[in-house]
């Protein structure tokens, strides 16, 4: 979709909240501002390969199970909500020298900061530098509302249930999964309780998926920032191999997408229903 993005984020809520689970899709947005597309040099077909395409469609059904689902509508190539708000790449901004940006880290050095410099194939998104004001506009108008919605859902779950469980949903290029269908990330045990990720892995494996933990993806900003098991907030990142459901060259669903959707719905239900016993949120 191309045009004005009237709402940067949608929170899908159940009719009756019966679960502390929140599912989130920060990278499946496919609404592109016309003004952004006039700024860029990379074609839309390249920008779209940065999307975790259609991951939102896998998890909207969790509202039927009493959980909520937070969906970013804007694209990752425009602003990346799985980065810290200060993860800015100085090479992208005309006025970087006068801003006093945070020191570079691995993500900004790779051109993948909160306002990305590079698309998925390593191609520059813009023909040159952009203003810092444009970067701040994207963060203030899109990034912050997404995180406000996410934080609100976490706080509500903790208030109602005494704990919250956030599943941060992503997909990965088939070439990067190292043979895995699913990669689960918990920041090497720091962002969620052991029972949660143990159950997630065991159930995926029982369904025939090849699963690894934390390699090559341990979790990004969302997992690191919100995951505080000792404060009763558990966060786990789930990466799905795009080869299972996507024609990656043209970013279109393959014939196996419907089947995968049903399998992921079954997995989500197993997480939510098992959690009702209180077992998953315990260490």
Residue frames relative to the residue before (quaternion, step in Angstrom):
aa qw qx qy qz dx dy dz
X 1.0000 0.0000 0.0000 0.0000 0.00 0.00 0.00
X 0.1109 -0.7830 0.6111 0.0346 3.55 -1.02 0.86
X 0.5394 0.6176 -0.4525 0.3504 3.56 -0.92 0.85
X 0.7461 -0.3546 0.2886 0.4840 3.54 -1.21 -0.47
X 0.2623 -0.7373 0.6011 0.1620 3.56 -0.98 0.89
X 0.2401 -0.8171 0.5083 0.1277 3.56 -0.18 1.26
X 0.7796 0.1297 -0.0693 0.6088 3.57 1.09 -0.70
X 0.3533 -0.7611 0.4947 0.2260 3.63 -0.61 1.02
X 0.7999 0.1166 -0.0264 0.5881 3.57 1.15 -0.58
X 0.1558 -0.7461 0.6383 0.1081 3.53 -1.21 0.66
X 0.1716 -0.7456 0.6348 0.1081 3.53 -1.01 0.88
X 0.1788 -0.7715 0.6062 0.0730 3.54 -0.58 1.21
X 0.0520 -0.8255 0.5617 -0.0172 3.56 -0.53 1.17
X 0.5075 -0.6435 0.4706 0.3270 3.59 -1.09 0.62
X 0.6122 -0.5244 0.4270 0.4098 3.56 -1.23 0.33
X 0.7763 0.0665 -0.0239 0.6264 3.54 1.10 -0.78
X 0.3034 -0.7685 0.5362 0.1727 3.57 -0.57 1.14
X 0.0381 0.8202 -0.5662 0.0724 3.56 -0.50 1.22
X 0.7399 0.3657 -0.1967 0.5292 3.58 1.27 -0.01
X 0.4247 -0.6978 0.5123 0.2651 3.60 -1.10 0.65
X 0.4855 0.6802 -0.4290 0.3429 3.59 1.27 0.09
X 0.0579 -0.7302 0.6799 0.0339 3.51 -1.22 0.80
X 0.1370 -0.7509 0.6403 0.0861 3.57 -0.89 0.93
X 0.0595 -0.8124 0.5801 0.0011 3.59 -1.00 0.79
X 0.1079 -0.7687 0.6277 0.0592 3.53 -1.15 0.74
X 0.1214 -0.8479 0.5137 0.0493 3.62 -0.08 1.24
X 0.7820 0.3853 -0.1563 0.4643 3.58 1.15 -0.57
X 0.5757 0.6093 -0.3938 0.3773 3.63 1.16 0.17
X 0.3888 0.7384 -0.4742 0.2806 3.60 1.23 0.13
X 0.0434 -0.8125 0.5811 -0.0171 3.57 -0.95 0.89
X 0.4641 0.6211 -0.4791 0.4114 3.58 1.10 0.75
X 0.1019 -0.8305 0.5475 -0.0065 3.56 -0.39 1.27
X 0.4358 -0.6814 0.5279 0.2590 3.57 -0.83 0.99
X 0.5079 -0.6327 0.4866 0.3240 3.57 -0.99 0.80
X 0.6425 0.5358 -0.3246 0.4413 3.58 0.99 -0.82
X 0.6285 0.5241 -0.3275 0.4722 3.58 1.05 -0.74
X 0.6799 0.4897 -0.3014 0.4551 3.58 0.86 -0.89
X 0.6222 0.5119 -0.3469 0.4800 3.61 1.18 -0.44
X 0.6414 0.5403 -0.3193 0.4414 3.59 1.17 -0.52
X 0.7271 0.5126 -0.2458 0.3849 3.54 0.96 -0.92
X 0.3632 -0.6975 0.5682 0.2424 3.52 -1.35 0.31
X 0.6107 0.5378 -0.3590 0.4571 3.60 1.14 -0.49
X 0.4695 -0.6768 0.4786 0.3042 3.62 -0.92 0.80
X 0.6671 -0.5131 0.3628 0.4000 3.54 -1.23 0.49
X 0.6197 0.5607 -0.3516 0.4219 3.59 1.00 -0.74
X 0.6619 0.4744 -0.2969 0.4986 3.60 1.11 -0.65
X 0.6308 0.5312 -0.3343 0.4562 3.59 0.96 -0.84
X 0.6682 0.5228 -0.3123 0.4274 3.58 0.92 -0.86
X 0.6117 0.5499 -0.3697 0.4321 3.61 1.11 -0.42
X 0.5654 0.5546 -0.3961 0.4646 3.59 1.29 0.02
X 0.5594 0.6242 -0.3847 0.3866 3.59 1.21 -0.38
X 0.3353 -0.6161 0.6512 0.2899 3.51 -1.33 0.38
X 0.1580 -0.8863 0.4245 0.0960 3.47 0.72 1.23
X 0.8830 0.0687 -0.1011 0.4532 3.51 -1.07 1.05
X 0.3473 0.7335 -0.5155 0.2751 3.60 1.17 0.28
X 0.5666 0.6018 -0.3835 0.4121 3.59 1.10 -0.60
X 0.6706 0.5259 -0.3081 0.4227 3.59 0.98 -0.80
X 0.5944 0.5827 -0.3661 0.4161 3.58 1.20 -0.37
X 0.8283 0.3160 -0.0969 0.4524 3.57 0.97 -0.81
X 0.4071 0.7125 -0.4909 0.2926 3.63 1.16 0.14
X 0.6081 0.5884 -0.3536 0.3988 3.60 1.13 -0.53
X 0.5058 0.6658 -0.4422 0.3245 3.64 1.14 -0.25
X 0.5537 0.5981 -0.4092 0.4103 3.61 1.16 -0.37
X 0.6046 0.5495 -0.3524 0.4565 3.60 1.17 -0.50
X 0.6988 0.4466 -0.2464 0.5015 3.56 1.28 -0.41
X 0.6332 -0.5766 0.3203 0.4050 3.59 1.24 0.27
X 0.5978 0.5449 -0.3608 0.4643 3.59 1.31 0.18
X 0.4002 -0.6948 0.5328 0.2705 3.59 -1.29 0.12
X 0.2022 -0.7676 0.6009 0.0941 3.53 -1.31 0.43
X 0.1583 -0.7891 0.5918 0.0445 3.57 -0.72 1.16
X 0.0606 -0.8315 0.5496 -0.0528 3.55 -0.60 1.23
X 0.2661 -0.7326 0.6075 0.1533 3.58 -0.78 1.06
X 0.2868 -0.7823 0.5321 0.1504 3.59 -0.86 0.95
X 0.6352 0.5313 -0.3254 0.4566 3.60 1.19 -0.45
X 0.5179 -0.6806 0.4220 0.3009 3.60 -1.08 0.62
X 0.6216 -0.5766 0.4059 0.3413 3.50 -1.21 0.63
X 0.6342 0.5420 -0.3381 0.4356 3.62 1.05 -0.66
X 0.6368 0.5250 -0.3030 0.4766 3.57 1.29 -0.37
X 0.7271 -0.2230 0.1560 0.6303 3.56 0.95 -0.96
X 0.2855 -0.7947 0.5229 0.1162 3.55 -0.90 0.99
X 0.2561 -0.8096 0.5077 0.1457 3.62 -0.36 1.17
X 0.6330 0.4988 -0.3584 0.4714 3.60 1.22 0.02
X 0.5695 0.5021 -0.4032 0.5108 3.52 1.12 0.87
X 0.5528 -0.5741 0.4678 0.3821 3.55 -1.23 0.29
X 0.5945 -0.6136 0.3783 0.3564 3.61 -1.04 0.66
X 0.7070 0.4199 -0.2646 0.5039 3.60 1.20 -0.34
X 0.4855 0.6505 -0.4505 0.3718 3.61 1.22 0.19
X 0.1861 0.8032 -0.5246 0.2122 3.53 0.41 1.32
X 0.3536 -0.7411 0.5445 0.1709 3.53 -0.93 1.02
X 0.3968 -0.7578 0.4663 0.2255 3.59 -0.36 1.25
X 0.6145 0.5787 -0.3534 0.4032 3.61 1.10 -0.59
X 0.6420 0.5463 -0.3223 0.4308 3.59 1.23 -0.35
X 0.7604 0.4362 -0.1952 0.4398 3.60 1.07 -0.67
X 0.5297 -0.6590 0.4505 0.2866 3.51 -0.97 0.99
X 0.7932 0.3082 -0.1189 0.5115 3.55 0.95 -0.94
X 0.2012 0.8351 -0.4951 0.1305 3.57 1.17 0.55
X 0.6362 0.5729 -0.3424 0.3870 3.60 0.94 -0.83
X 0.7368 0.4200 -0.2302 0.4772 3.58 1.08 -0.66
X 0.5947 0.6262 -0.3426 0.3700 3.60 1.28 -0.14
X 0.2810 -0.7602 0.5335 0.2420 3.57 0.96 -0.82
X 0.0777 0.8354 -0.5359 0.0940 3.58 0.72 1.11
X 0.6110 -0.5343 0.4335 0.3916 3.54 -1.27 0.42
X 0.6171 -0.5420 0.3997 0.4071 3.61 -1.14 0.51
X 0.5547 -0.6189 0.4258 0.3577 3.61 -1.02 0.64
X 0.1337 -0.7470 0.6412 0.1144 3.53 -1.25 0.54
X 0.7683 -0.3700 0.2307 0.4687 3.58 -1.26 -0.04
X 0.6784 0.5010 -0.3055 0.4420 3.59 0.98 -0.80
X 0.6899 0.4481 -0.2992 0.4834 3.60 0.86 -0.86
X 0.6188 0.5473 -0.3468 0.4440 3.60 1.05 -0.68
X 0.6792 0.4674 -0.2736 0.4953 3.56 1.20 -0.60
X 0.5449 -0.6321 0.3913 0.3879 3.60 1.28 0.04
X 0.6198 0.5607 -0.3082 0.4544 3.56 1.32 0.24
X 0.1996 0.7949 -0.5407 0.1896 3.56 0.78 1.04
X 0.7645 -0.3478 0.2561 0.4785 3.56 -1.29 -0.22
X 0.7049 0.1895 -0.1822 0.6588 3.58 1.23 -0.47
X 0.2894 -0.8210 0.4573 0.1817 3.60 -0.02 1.24
X 0.3358 -0.7176 0.5769 0.1986 3.53 -1.19 0.69
X 0.7823 0.2615 -0.1147 0.5536 3.56 1.11 -0.75
X 0.4173 -0.6698 0.5572 0.2584 3.53 -1.23 0.62
X 0.7731 -0.4029 0.2346 0.4301 3.53 -1.34 0.13
X 0.7340 0.4155 -0.2438 0.4787 3.60 1.01 -0.67
X 0.6071 -0.5798 0.3424 0.4220 3.58 1.27 0.24
X 0.5001 0.6437 -0.4318 0.3861 3.58 1.28 0.13
X 0.5322 -0.6172 0.4701 0.3389 3.58 -1.06 0.73
X 0.4283 -0.7034 0.5070 0.2544 3.56 -0.95 0.91
X 0.7766 0.2627 -0.1255 0.5587 3.58 0.95 -0.91
X 0.5580 -0.6117 0.4297 0.3603 3.61 -1.13 0.46
X 0.7898 0.0136 0.0009 0.6133 3.58 1.24 -0.43
X 0.7425 -0.3634 0.2872 0.4838 3.54 -1.10 -0.67
X 0.2691 -0.7327 0.6008 0.1727 3.54 -1.30 0.43
X 0.5955 -0.5697 0.4148 0.3857 3.57 -1.21 0.27
X 0.5755 -0.5687 0.4620 0.3631 3.53 -1.21 0.54
X 0.5993 0.5745 -0.3574 0.4277 3.58 1.07 -0.71
X 0.6403 0.5074 -0.3283 0.4741 3.59 1.04 -0.72
X 0.6373 0.5186 -0.3282 0.4661 3.57 1.00 -0.75
X 0.6591 0.4952 -0.3076 0.4751 3.58 0.95 -0.86
X 0.6065 0.5558 -0.3618 0.4386 3.60 1.00 -0.73
X 0.6696 0.4974 -0.3051 0.4595 3.57 0.88 -0.90
X 0.6586 0.5070 -0.3108 0.4611 3.58 0.94 -0.87
X 0.7089 0.4717 -0.2717 0.4485 3.58 0.83 -0.98
X 0.7576 0.4188 -0.2163 0.4516 3.59 0.91 -0.91
X 0.7891 0.2923 -0.1390 0.5221 3.60 1.13 -0.55
X 0.7078 0.4716 -0.2690 0.4519 3.57 0.70 -1.10
X 0.7138 0.4716 -0.2791 0.4361 3.59 0.72 -1.04
X 0.6444 0.4994 -0.3555 0.4572 3.67 0.87 -0.67
X 0.6096 0.5387 -0.3607 0.4562 3.59 1.05 -0.65
X 0.7206 0.4347 -0.2642 0.4712 3.58 0.79 -0.95
X 0.5772 0.5553 -0.3816 0.4614 3.58 1.12 -0.50
X 0.6606 0.4999 -0.3001 0.4728 3.57 0.99 -0.88
X 0.6575 0.5119 -0.3137 0.4553 3.57 0.93 -0.87
X 0.6721 0.4928 -0.2979 0.4654 3.58 0.88 -0.95
X 0.6279 0.5383 -0.3362 0.4505 3.59 1.01 -0.76
X 0.6630 0.5004 -0.3059 0.4653 3.58 0.96 -0.84
X 0.6354 0.5187 -0.3284 0.4683 3.58 1.00 -0.80
X 0.6747 0.5004 -0.3012 0.4512 3.58 0.85 -0.96
X 0.6497 0.5160 -0.3215 0.4563 3.58 0.97 -0.81
X 0.6515 0.5108 -0.3222 0.4592 3.58 0.97 -0.82
X 0.6528 0.5038 -0.3208 0.4660 3.59 0.94 -0.83
X 0.6473 0.5231 -0.3215 0.4516 3.56 0.97 -0.85
X 0.7392 0.4358 -0.2373 0.4553 3.58 0.91 -0.93
X 0.8272 0.2574 -0.0924 0.4908 3.58 0.88 -0.96
X 0.5223 -0.6391 0.4149 0.3829 3.57 1.23 -0.28
X 0.7840 0.0616 -0.0565 0.6151 3.57 1.28 -0.12
X 0.2171 -0.7529 0.6055 0.1390 3.56 -1.32 0.32
X 0.1346 -0.7612 0.6299 0.0759 3.55 -1.18 0.68
X 0.0888 -0.8024 0.5901 0.0031 3.56 -0.53 1.22
X 0.1265 -0.7557 0.6400 0.0576 3.55 -0.89 1.04
X 0.1663 -0.8032 0.5695 0.0544 3.56 -0.44 1.27
X 0.1810 -0.8631 0.4710 0.0233 3.53 -0.25 1.37
X 0.0350 0.8030 -0.5860 0.1026 3.55 -0.76 1.13
X 0.1817 -0.7260 0.6263 0.2185 3.51 -1.38 -0.08
X 0.2625 -0.7717 0.5679 0.1143 3.54 -1.20 0.58
X 0.5780 -0.5629 0.4411 0.3931 3.61 -1.12 0.55
X 0.5587 -0.6245 0.4182 0.3507 3.58 -0.97 0.76
X 0.6365 0.5518 -0.3258 0.4293 3.58 1.15 -0.58
X 0.7254 0.4579 -0.2471 0.4506 3.60 1.16 -0.45
X 0.5634 0.6656 -0.3646 0.3264 3.59 1.21 -0.22
X 0.3259 -0.7747 0.4854 0.2410 3.60 1.28 -0.13
X 0.7509 -0.4129 0.2000 0.4750 3.53 0.98 0.91
X 0.5786 0.5956 -0.3758 0.4115 3.59 1.25 -0.08
X 0.3945 -0.6650 0.5793 0.2579 3.54 -1.23 0.60
X 0.7865 0.1118 -0.0036 0.6073 3.54 1.08 -0.89
X 0.0783 -0.7517 0.6516 0.0653 3.56 -1.07 0.81
X 0.1742 -0.7784 0.5986 0.0734 3.56 -0.77 1.08
X 0.1064 -0.8136 0.5708 0.0314 3.57 -0.88 0.97
X 0.0465 0.7925 -0.6067 0.0412 3.55 -0.91 0.94
X 0.5220 -0.6436 0.3996 0.3920 3.57 1.22 0.56
X 0.6276 -0.5794 0.3113 0.4165 3.53 1.01 0.99
X 0.7868 -0.3564 0.1426 0.4832 3.52 0.89 1.05
X 0.5861 0.6371 -0.3552 0.3527 3.60 1.24 -0.16
X 0.7635 0.4461 -0.2135 0.4153 3.61 1.03 -0.67
X 0.8098 0.0826 -0.0732 0.5762 3.62 1.18 -0.19
X 0.6385 -0.5476 0.3902 0.3745 3.52 -1.28 0.40
X 0.6297 -0.5716 0.3800 0.3638 3.56 -1.15 0.62
X 0.6394 0.5522 -0.3421 0.4114 3.58 0.93 -0.83
X 0.6226 0.5646 -0.3344 0.4263 3.56 1.05 -0.81
X 0.7492 0.3866 -0.2357 0.4834 3.57 0.67 -1.05
X 0.5875 0.5598 -0.3803 0.4436 3.60 1.10 -0.55
X 0.6691 0.4833 -0.3011 0.4776 3.58 0.93 -0.88
X 0.6339 0.5396 -0.3368 0.4399 3.59 0.93 -0.88
X 0.6881 0.4766 -0.2834 0.4681 3.57 0.87 -0.96
X 0.6729 0.5077 -0.3125 0.4379 3.58 0.82 -0.94
X 0.6833 0.4816 -0.3076 0.4545 3.58 0.91 -0.84
X 0.6135 0.5274 -0.3502 0.4721 3.59 1.00 -0.73
X 0.6737 0.4947 -0.3017 0.4586 3.59 0.87 -0.90
X 0.6335 0.5326 -0.3386 0.4477 3.59 1.02 -0.74
X 0.6751 0.4700 -0.2814 0.4942 3.59 1.24 -0.47
X 0.6168 -0.5981 0.3250 0.3951 3.57 1.28 0.09
X 0.4818 0.6568 -0.4450 0.3722 3.60 1.23 0.22
X 0.3673 -0.6654 0.5983 0.2538 3.55 -1.21 0.61
X 0.0652 -0.8369 0.5409 -0.0523 3.57 -0.55 1.24
X 0.0181 -0.7552 0.6542 0.0375 3.54 -1.16 0.74
X 0.3361 -0.7307 0.5577 0.2052 3.56 -1.30 0.32
X 0.9040 0.0697 -0.0560 0.4181 3.51 -1.14 0.90
X 0.7508 0.2699 -0.2028 0.5677 3.61 1.20 -0.06
X 0.5352 -0.2577 -0.8014 0.0704 1.46 -1.47 2.04
X 0.7023 0.4422 -0.2686 0.4890 3.65 1.21 0.03
X 0.1453 -0.8178 0.5546 0.0505 3.57 -0.51 1.21
X 0.6483 -0.4619 0.3319 0.5061 3.57 1.26 -0.27
X 0.3418 -0.7604 0.5250 0.1712 3.55 -1.04 0.83
X 0.8418 -0.1730 0.1286 0.4948 3.53 -1.19 -0.62
X 0.6540 0.5309 -0.3326 0.4239 3.59 0.85 -0.90
X 0.6749 0.4882 -0.2911 0.4705 3.57 0.87 -0.93
X 0.6955 0.4822 -0.2691 0.4596 3.55 0.91 -0.96
X 0.7175 0.4820 -0.2560 0.4329 3.57 0.88 -0.97
X 0.7884 0.3482 -0.1722 0.4771 3.59 0.83 -0.97
X 0.6142 0.5885 -0.3554 0.3874 3.58 1.11 -0.58
X 0.2073 0.7603 -0.5808 0.2040 3.56 -0.36 1.28
X 0.1872 -0.8389 0.4984 0.1131 3.59 0.35 1.20
X 0.6536 0.5188 -0.3306 0.4408 3.59 0.99 -0.71
X 0.6893 0.3997 -0.2646 0.5432 3.56 1.30 -0.34
X 0.5600 -0.6601 0.3473 0.3607 3.58 1.29 0.47
X 0.5855 0.5052 -0.4128 0.4812 3.59 1.10 0.68
X 0.0891 -0.8089 0.5808 -0.0200 3.54 -0.51 1.29
X 0.0230 -0.8048 0.5925 -0.0257 3.59 -0.83 1.01
X 0.0036 0.7837 -0.6201 0.0358 3.54 -0.92 0.98
X 0.2803 -0.7458 0.5817 0.1641 3.55 -0.97 0.90
X 0.1276 -0.7715 0.6208 0.0563 3.55 -1.06 0.85
X 0.0970 -0.7778 0.6205 0.0233 3.57 -0.77 1.11
X 0.1658 -0.7900 0.5882 0.0495 3.56 -0.82 1.10
X 0.4585 -0.6850 0.4958 0.2735 3.57 -0.84 0.97
X 0.4252 -0.7366 0.4675 0.2410 3.59 -0.63 1.13
X 0.5661 0.6118 -0.3835 0.3978 3.56 1.16 -0.46
X 0.5937 0.5865 -0.3556 0.4209 3.58 1.26 -0.35
X 0.8478 0.1517 -0.0300 0.5073 3.60 1.09 -0.53
X 0.7521 0.4118 -0.1781 0.4828 3.58 1.23 -0.33
X 0.3339 -0.6337 0.6482 0.2583 3.51 -1.29 0.58
X 0.2790 -0.8371 0.4424 0.1603 3.54 0.04 1.30
X 0.6097 0.5853 -0.3642 0.3913 3.61 1.02 -0.66
X 0.8100 0.1924 -0.1031 0.5443 3.60 0.95 -0.82
X 0.4293 -0.7440 0.4327 0.2738 3.59 1.31 0.37
X 0.4696 0.6347 -0.4715 0.3928 3.55 0.78 1.09
X 0.5646 -0.6079 0.4211 0.3666 3.60 -1.01 0.71
X 0.3522 -0.7130 0.5645 0.2211 3.55 -1.07 0.74
X 0.7084 -0.4662 0.3226 0.4204 3.55 -1.30 0.09
X 0.6666 0.5125 -0.3047 0.4474 3.60 1.20 -0.34
X 0.4317 0.7319 -0.4596 0.2581 3.61 1.20 -0.05
X 0.6524 0.5224 -0.3370 0.4335 3.61 0.86 -0.85
X 0.6517 0.5121 -0.3177 0.4606 3.57 0.96 -0.82
X 0.6589 0.4967 -0.3118 0.4711 3.58 0.95 -0.86
X 0.6026 0.5635 -0.3562 0.4388 3.60 1.02 -0.74
X 0.6758 0.4847 -0.2938 0.4713 3.59 0.91 -0.87
X 0.6465 0.5146 -0.3242 0.4606 3.58 1.00 -0.76
X 0.6732 0.4797 -0.2973 0.4778 3.59 0.98 -0.81
X 0.5918 0.5452 -0.3632 0.4696 3.58 1.12 -0.57
X 0.6404 0.5140 -0.3181 0.4739 3.58 0.99 -0.81
X 0.6501 0.5097 -0.3180 0.4653 3.58 0.97 -0.84
X 0.6552 0.5109 -0.3165 0.4577 3.60 0.88 -0.92
X 0.6441 0.5183 -0.3212 0.4618 3.57 0.98 -0.82
X 0.6366 0.5244 -0.3354 0.4552 3.59 1.01 -0.75
X 0.6386 0.5163 -0.3280 0.4670 3.59 1.04 -0.74
X 0.7085 0.4773 -0.2674 0.4458 3.55 0.76 -1.08
X 0.7010 0.4711 -0.2850 0.4533 3.57 0.84 -0.94
X 0.6433 0.5044 -0.3320 0.4706 3.59 0.99 -0.73
X 0.6262 0.5634 -0.3373 0.4204 3.58 1.04 -0.77
X 0.5602 0.6222 -0.3951 0.3781 3.59 1.11 -0.58
X 0.6270 0.5285 -0.3442 0.4574 3.58 1.17 -0.45
X 0.4828 -0.6710 0.4248 0.3692 3.57 1.29 -0.29
X 0.4859 0.7083 -0.4165 0.2980 3.58 1.26 -0.14
X 0.6918 0.5125 -0.3106 0.4030 3.58 0.81 -0.89
X 0.7055 0.4664 -0.2719 0.4592 3.57 1.00 -0.73
X 0.5886 0.5481 -0.3800 0.4569 3.59 1.26 -0.01
X 0.5224 -0.6249 0.4747 0.3336 3.53 -1.13 0.58
